[in-house]
Amino acid sequence: MIGITPAEIIPADIDETELKGELPRDLALRLAKGKAAAVAAAHPAAFVLGSDTVVGCGRRILPKAEDEQTARECLTLISGGAHRVFSGVALAKPGGEIIARVVETRVKVRRLGDAAIEEYIASSEWNGKAGGYAIQGLFAKHIISIIGSHPNVVGLPVYETANLLMGAGWRNS
């Protein structure tokens, strides 16, 4: 979306378990920094971008839905109210310095009846998605409003990521 093609995509092998009492915003930031640092350790001369998105309902961190029951629980929690999506974006610069941001988007969802939840479960779009939904798919029809960055809810805040890269001196060649 911003004309950048990564030279390489390297999964960061870090523990993504939330810490006791950790808030959604803090988890997103910690994971983004941890991912950037883990990959940068093996590529110290490169710009390394790490990111993670966390859905929060109040102080509660909603999981990535890996099964139908978890997806139902997440959808029930966000039904008829607002929740927040936090993405941490961390950039490890050549030499090791890490700069990071957290982007927050507020999402309001209409009240979902059992039929709407089951229809969405049948789509399987929820599989592996934080909070049990993918805003870029069938779930979009249930969104009342968004305050903040739409790409953030999809998984990467594009505007903030571009500014982080440019501000750090990265140049697209």
C-alpha positions as CSV (number, residue, x, y, z in Angstrom):
1,M,0.0,0.0,0.0
2,I,3.0,2.3,0.5
3,G,5.2,1.0,-2.2
4,I,7.6,-1.0,0.0
5,T,8.5,-4.6,-0.7
6,P,10.4,-6.2,2.2
7,A,13.7,-7.8,1.2
8,E,12.8,-10.7,3.4
9,I,10.0,-11.8,5.7
10,I,11.3,-13.6,8.8
11,P,9.0,-15.0,11.5
12,A,10.2,-14.0,14.9
13,D,10.3,-17.0,17.2
14,I,9.3,-15.3,20.5
15,D,6.9,-16.3,23.3
16,E,3.7,-14.3,22.7
17,T,2.1,-15.3,26.1
18,E,0.6,-12.3,27.9
19,L,2.0,-11.4,31.2
20,K,-0.1,-11.5,34.4
21,G,-2.0,-8.1,34.6
22,E,-0.6,-7.0,31.2
23,L,-2.9,-4.5,29.4
24,P,-3.7,-4.9,25.6
25,R,-1.7,-1.8,24.7
26,D,1.4,-2.9,26.6
27,L,1.2,-6.4,25.1
28,A,1.1,-5.1,21.6
29,L,4.1,-2.9,22.2
30,R,6.2,-5.6,24.0
31,L,5.5,-8.1,21.2
32,A,6.4,-5.7,18.4
33,K,9.7,-4.8,20.1
34,G,10.5,-8.4,20.9
35,K,9.9,-9.5,17.3
36,A,12.0,-6.6,15.9
37,A,14.8,-7.3,18.4
38,A,14.8,-11.1,17.8
39,V,15.1,-10.7,14.0
40,A,17.6,-7.8,14.2
41,A,19.9,-9.9,16.3
42,A,20.6,-12.0,13.2
43,H,20.6,-9.0,10.8
44,P,22.3,-6.1,12.7
45,A,22.9,-4.1,9.5
46,A,19.3,-4.1,8.4
47,F,16.2,-2.1,9.1
48,V,13.9,-4.7,10.8
49,L,10.2,-4.0,11.3
50,G,8.3,-6.0,13.9
51,S,4.6,-5.7,14.5
52,D,1.7,-7.3,16.5
53,T,-2.0,-6.5,16.8
54,V,-4.0,-7.1,20.0
55,V,-7.7,-6.7,20.5
56,G,-8.8,-5.4,23.8
57,C,-12.2,-5.4,25.4
58,G,-11.8,-3.2,28.4
59,R,-8.7,-4.5,30.2
60,R,-9.2,-7.9,28.7
61,I,-7.0,-9.2,25.9
62,L,-9.0,-11.2,23.4
63,P,-7.1,-14.2,21.9
64,K,-6.5,-15.2,18.3
65,A,-9.5,-17.5,17.6
66,E,-8.1,-20.9,16.8
67,D,-11.4,-22.8,17.2
68,E,-15.1,-22.1,16.8
69,Q,-15.8,-21.9,20.6
70,T,-13.1,-19.2,21.1
71,A,-14.4,-17.3,18.0
72,R,-18.0,-17.4,19.5
73,E,-16.7,-16.2,22.9
74,C,-14.9,-13.3,21.3
75,L,-17.8,-12.3,19.0
76,T,-20.2,-12.4,22.0
77,L,-17.9,-10.1,24.0
78,I,-17.6,-7.5,21.3
79,S,-21.3,-7.7,20.3
80,G,-23.2,-4.5,20.9
81,G,-20.3,-2.5,22.1
82,A,-17.0,-0.9,21.4
83,H,-13.6,-2.5,21.7
84,R,-10.1,-1.3,20.9
85,V,-7.5,-2.6,18.5
86,F,-3.9,-1.9,19.4
87,S,-1.0,-2.5,17.0
88,G,2.6,-2.2,18.2
89,V,5.1,-1.3,15.4
90,A,8.8,-1.4,16.2
91,L,11.7,-0.6,14.0
92,A,15.2,-1.9,14.7
93,K,17.6,0.4,13.0
94,P,21.1,-0.7,11.8
95,G,23.2,-0.7,14.9
96,G,20.4,-1.9,17.2
97,E,18.4,1.1,18.3
98,I,14.7,0.3,18.4
99,I,12.0,2.9,18.0
100,A,8.3,1.9,18.5
101,R,4.8,3.2,18.4
102,V,1.4,1.9,19.4
103,V,-1.6,2.7,17.3
104,E,-5.1,2.5,18.8
105,T,-8.4,2.2,16.9
106,R,-11.8,2.1,18.5
107,V,-14.3,-0.2,16.8
108,K,-18.0,-0.3,17.5
109,V,-20.0,-3.5,16.6
110,R,-23.7,-3.9,16.3
111,R,-25.5,-6.3,18.5
112,L,-25.0,-9.8,17.1
113,G,-27.7,-12.3,17.5
114,D,-27.0,-16.1,17.5
115,A,-27.8,-16.3,13.8
116,A,-25.3,-13.6,12.9
117,I,-22.6,-15.2,15.0
118,E,-23.3,-18.7,13.5
119,E,-23.3,-17.3,10.0
120,Y,-19.9,-15.7,10.6
121,I,-18.5,-18.9,12.3
122,A,-19.6,-20.9,9.2
123,S,-17.4,-18.5,7.0
124,S,-14.2,-19.6,8.8
125,E,-12.8,-16.0,8.3
126,W,-12.3,-15.8,12.1
127,N,-9.7,-18.5,12.1
128,G,-6.4,-17.2,13.5
129,K,-7.7,-13.7,13.8
130,A,-7.3,-11.6,17.0
131,G,-10.7,-11.0,18.5
132,G,-12.3,-13.6,16.3
133,Y,-13.0,-11.5,13.2
134,A,-11.5,-10.0,10.1
135,I,-12.8,-6.5,9.4
136,Q,-11.7,-6.7,5.7
137,G,-14.2,-9.6,5.0
138,L,-17.7,-10.5,5.8
139,F,-17.6,-9.1,9.3
140,A,-17.5,-5.5,7.9
141,K,-21.3,-5.5,7.7
142,H,-21.4,-5.6,11.5
143,I,-19.2,-2.6,12.1
144,I,-21.1,0.6,13.1
145,S,-18.1,2.9,13.4
146,I,-14.4,3.1,13.5
147,I,-12.4,5.9,15.2
148,G,-8.8,5.7,14.0
149,S,-6.9,3.7,11.5
150,H,-8.7,1.1,9.4
151,P,-5.5,-0.6,8.3
152,N,-4.6,-0.9,12.0
153,V,-7.6,-3.2,12.5
154,V,-6.6,-5.2,9.4
155,G,-3.2,-5.7,11.1
156,L,-0.7,-3.0,10.2
157,P,-1.1,0.7,10.7
158,V,0.2,1.8,7.3
159,Y,0.5,5.6,7.8
160,E,2.3,5.3,11.1
161,T,4.6,2.5,9.8
162,A,5.6,4.7,6.8
163,N,6.3,7.6,9.1
164,L,8.4,5.5,11.4
165,L,10.5,4.2,8.5
166,M,11.0,7.6,6.9
167,G,11.7,9.2,10.3
168,A,14.4,6.7,11.0
169,G,16.2,7.4,7.7
170,W,15.1,4.4,5.7
171,R,14.9,5.0,2.0
172,N,13.1,2.8,-0.5
173,S,15.6,2.0,-3.3
